[in-house]
Amino acid sequence: AQQGRIREKAYGKQKIYFADQEQLPAASDAELRSLDEQIAALSANVQALQQSCRQMEAELKDLNSSMTTLEMAKELEELRKDCRSYTEKLERMKSATNHVSPEEKEKVCSEQQLYCKEWRRRKRMATELLDAILEGYPKSKKQFFEEVGIETDEDHDVRLPTAP
């Protein structure tokens, strides 16, 4: 600082040293334009390299997440085993002799509908009868059911099947 090569500024107890720019040669407008053009070209080059780097990173991520050839071969073999076992199971089902005929199936379905219809009818009749009794009964419905010993479908989580 005493020789004049660098400058010194005091801010309270602190001192800051920096280069003396007056000793540096002044750049001409042509040199400044040339430097600006170099900066722009280098900035464009940096952006192109960054874009290329992002693309390569994305490709690397895709490749890392995909299966290797050995893993693919192992997976293929497992799928073939599954396919063979399902084919054997299908053949056993096709060759089984205990098939239900369409007539038998229809008969069972119609019987189920008949029994469900009867169940609904009887449940409705019982509910109407119990409601008539409960109109004059001084206690609650639950207490009445306990005294008489009535168990409902709901007590046993039984539901009527839905109509097909």
C-alpha positions as CSV (number, residue, x, y, z in Angstrom):
1,A,0.0,0.0,0.0
2,Q,2.9,2.4,0.8
3,Q,4.5,1.6,-2.6
4,G,1.1,2.3,-4.4
5,R,0.6,-1.1,-5.8
6,I,-2.6,-1.7,-3.8
7,R,-5.0,0.6,-2.1
8,E,-6.1,0.6,1.4
9,K,-9.4,1.9,2.9
10,A,-10.1,2.0,6.6
11,Y,-13.6,1.4,7.9
12,G,-13.4,2.0,11.7
13,K,-10.9,-0.5,13.0
14,Q,-11.0,-2.6,9.9
15,K,-8.8,-2.0,6.8
16,I,-9.7,-3.3,3.3
17,Y,-7.0,-3.8,0.6
18,F,-7.8,-4.0,-3.1
19,A,-6.0,-3.7,-6.4
20,D,-5.4,-0.2,-7.7
21,Q,-7.2,-0.2,-11.0
22,E,-5.6,3.1,-12.1
23,Q,-2.4,1.3,-12.7
24,L,-4.0,-1.2,-15.1
25,P,-4.2,-0.3,-18.8
26,A,-7.5,1.0,-20.0
27,A,-9.3,-1.3,-22.5
28,S,-10.5,0.1,-25.8
29,D,-14.1,-0.3,-27.0
30,A,-13.0,-2.9,-29.5
31,E,-11.3,-5.0,-26.8
32,L,-14.4,-4.7,-24.6
33,R,-16.7,-5.8,-27.5
34,S,-14.3,-8.7,-28.2
35,L,-14.4,-9.7,-24.6
36,D,-18.2,-9.5,-24.5
37,E,-18.4,-11.7,-27.6
38,Q,-16.1,-14.3,-26.0
39,I,-18.2,-14.2,-22.8
40,A,-21.4,-14.7,-24.9
41,A,-19.8,-17.6,-26.8
42,L,-18.5,-19.3,-23.7
43,S,-21.9,-18.8,-21.9
44,A,-23.7,-20.5,-24.9
45,N,-21.1,-23.3,-24.8
46,V,-21.7,-23.7,-21.0
47,Q,-25.5,-23.9,-21.5
48,A,-25.1,-26.5,-24.3
49,L,-22.8,-28.6,-22.1
50,Q,-25.2,-28.3,-19.1
51,Q,-28.1,-29.4,-21.4
52,S,-26.1,-32.4,-22.7
53,C,-25.1,-33.3,-19.1
54,R,-28.8,-33.2,-18.0
55,Q,-29.7,-35.5,-20.9
56,M,-26.9,-37.9,-20.1
57,E,-27.9,-37.9,-16.4
58,A,-31.5,-38.7,-17.3
59,E,-30.3,-41.5,-19.6
60,L,-28.1,-42.9,-16.8
61,K,-31.0,-42.8,-14.4
62,D,-33.2,-44.8,-16.9
63,L,-30.4,-47.3,-17.4
64,N,-29.8,-47.7,-13.7
65,S,-33.5,-48.3,-13.0
66,S,-33.9,-50.9,-15.8
67,M,-33.1,-54.6,-15.4
68,T,-29.8,-56.2,-16.3
69,T,-29.7,-59.1,-18.8
70,L,-29.2,-61.6,-16.0
71,E,-32.2,-60.2,-14.0
72,M,-34.3,-60.2,-17.1
73,A,-33.4,-63.9,-17.9
74,K,-34.3,-64.8,-14.3
75,E,-37.6,-63.0,-14.4
76,L,-38.4,-64.6,-17.8
77,E,-37.7,-68.1,-16.3
78,E,-40.0,-67.4,-13.4
79,L,-42.8,-66.2,-15.7
80,R,-42.4,-69.4,-17.8
81,K,-42.7,-71.5,-14.6
82,D,-45.9,-69.6,-13.6
83,C,-47.3,-70.1,-17.1
84,R,-46.6,-73.9,-17.0
85,S,-48.3,-74.2,-13.6
86,Y,-51.3,-72.3,-14.7
87,T,-51.5,-74.3,-17.9
88,E,-51.4,-77.6,-15.9
89,K,-54.1,-76.2,-13.5
90,L,-56.3,-75.3,-16.5
91,E,-55.9,-78.8,-18.0
92,R,-56.9,-80.4,-14.7
93,M,-60.0,-78.2,-14.5
94,K,-60.9,-79.0,-18.1
95,S,-60.5,-82.7,-17.6
96,A,-62.5,-82.8,-14.3
97,T,-65.6,-84.9,-14.5
98,N,-67.6,-83.1,-11.8
99,H,-68.9,-80.2,-13.9
100,V,-72.2,-78.7,-13.1
101,S,-74.6,-78.7,-16.0
102,P,-76.4,-75.5,-17.0
103,E,-79.8,-77.1,-16.0
104,E,-78.5,-77.9,-12.5
105,K,-77.1,-74.4,-12.1
106,E,-80.4,-72.9,-13.2
107,K,-82.3,-75.1,-10.8
108,V,-80.0,-74.2,-7.8
109,C,-80.2,-70.4,-8.7
110,S,-84.0,-70.6,-8.9
111,E,-84.2,-72.4,-5.6
112,Q,-82.0,-69.8,-4.0
113,Q,-84.2,-67.0,-5.3
114,L,-87.3,-68.8,-4.0
115,Y,-85.8,-69.3,-0.5
116,C,-84.5,-65.7,-0.4
117,K,-88.0,-64.4,-1.3
118,E,-89.5,-66.6,1.4
119,W,-86.9,-65.4,3.9
120,R,-87.8,-61.7,3.1
121,R,-91.5,-62.4,3.4
122,R,-91.2,-64.2,6.7
123,K,-88.8,-61.5,8.1
124,R,-91.3,-58.8,7.0
125,M,-94.2,-60.6,8.7
126,A,-92.2,-61.1,11.9
127,T,-91.1,-57.5,12.0
128,E,-94.7,-56.3,11.5
129,L,-95.9,-58.6,14.3
130,L,-93.2,-57.4,16.7
131,D,-93.8,-53.8,15.8
132,A,-97.5,-54.3,16.7
133,I,-96.6,-55.9,20.0
134,L,-94.1,-53.1,20.8
135,E,-96.7,-50.4,20.4
136,G,-98.2,-51.3,23.7
137,Y,-95.0,-52.5,25.4
138,P,-93.6,-50.2,28.1
139,K,-90.0,-51.1,27.6
140,S,-87.5,-50.8,24.7
141,K,-87.4,-53.1,21.7
142,K,-84.0,-54.4,22.8
143,Q,-85.3,-55.3,26.3
144,F,-88.4,-57.0,24.8
145,F,-86.2,-59.1,22.5
146,E,-84.0,-60.2,25.5
147,E,-87.1,-61.1,27.6
148,V,-88.7,-63.2,24.9
149,G,-85.4,-64.6,23.6
150,I,-85.6,-63.3,20.0
151,E,-82.4,-63.3,18.0
152,T,-82.3,-61.2,14.8
153,D,-80.3,-61.6,11.6
154,E,-78.4,-58.5,12.6
155,D,-77.3,-60.0,15.9
156,H,-75.4,-62.7,14.0
157,D,-74.3,-60.4,11.1
158,V,-76.4,-62.3,8.6
159,R,-77.5,-60.5,5.5
160,L,-79.8,-61.5,2.7
161,P,-78.0,-62.2,-0.5
162,T,-78.3,-59.6,-3.2
163,A,-80.4,-60.5,-6.3
164,P,-78.1,-61.6,-9.2
